[in-house]
């Protein structure tokens, strides 16, 4: 991991991202007040708002050729981007949870301490898991095409799921049904205690994350980056 | 860190530890999934609710004394198992549900069997079930209320109590678990 790259990613702000984050916080207030619950799953939104184009923008802006003229390995670059998005999204999710819990206290609906602890850990898992998927998708398309790609995968998965509903293809159905799990690892654990998550699910989570990262490094290694390209 | 690349000046590398870790985790994931499939664990929570068959429930409901409580869930759904443990596995709550509702389990088998029973399919369509778990309380007058998802035992009991409070006095048990 390269701390300079992580820090550079932290400083990548844009008014659209800030506006979207404000919208998430404002709509979150109404959701929390109506449903009397705060979910760590909001972390996935923060990942996509903060991290869209995390690698794709570097590709489209021609930064990579300059970057890799220095002694930086591509794997190091991918890990730094993953870490940056994961850390930023986790910090924002923790802030969101803290604000949400304050609202619940104000409404005389205090959450249980165990639930709060679980949510903090889940926020980390969801943010770093989703960041891994985002980083891989970002290596595939330039700009913020990763965002479009994610929506396209979800839409295609849903359509295919309806299409194969009448067929007896259990493996295909399992895969289509779990697309959300692959894109947002850890998301399904929101209403569970950490002790209720099975060993299989833990292994599955870490497997999905390492697969995304390996694929992301593999994709970066395949890119031909020269000054002539940019 | 050993690098799978012969050119020391190249930025291209695939860390061998990442490859190894990914391979091992994937192998463990597939292996444990196969093992779990071959040796299903005993039900984590004992379900103490006396679930009725669809036809029995319909016959009882027509008498107009109790509402039907449909539990739309799936075996793969974590929150459903949590609700089963907290709500349907709790003796006091289960007794209260048995006394106050006509409980019916509409278990989704789409993922395991590729299709659902016609009754479950029809009920899912009738109540527009989009997520699991979903609880549907069908009142004697035919109207219904739903709770989508599972938050906690307290909130689920509160939802069920609110539905009973909407019934005419004496038509169902007004006691609480």
Interface residues (C-beta under 8 A of the other chain):
Chain A: X35 X36 X37 X68 X72 X73 X74 X75 X77 X165 X166 X167 X168 X169 X170 X173 X174 X177 X188 X189 X190 X191 X192 X193 X196 X197 X199 X200 X201 X203 X204 X206 X207 X210 X211 X213 X214 X217 X218 X220 X221
Chain B: X3 X11 X12 X13 X14 X15 X18 X19 X21 X22 X25 X26 X28 X29 X32 X33 X36 X78 X79 X81 X82 X85 X110 X111 X112 X114 X115 X149 X150 X151 X155
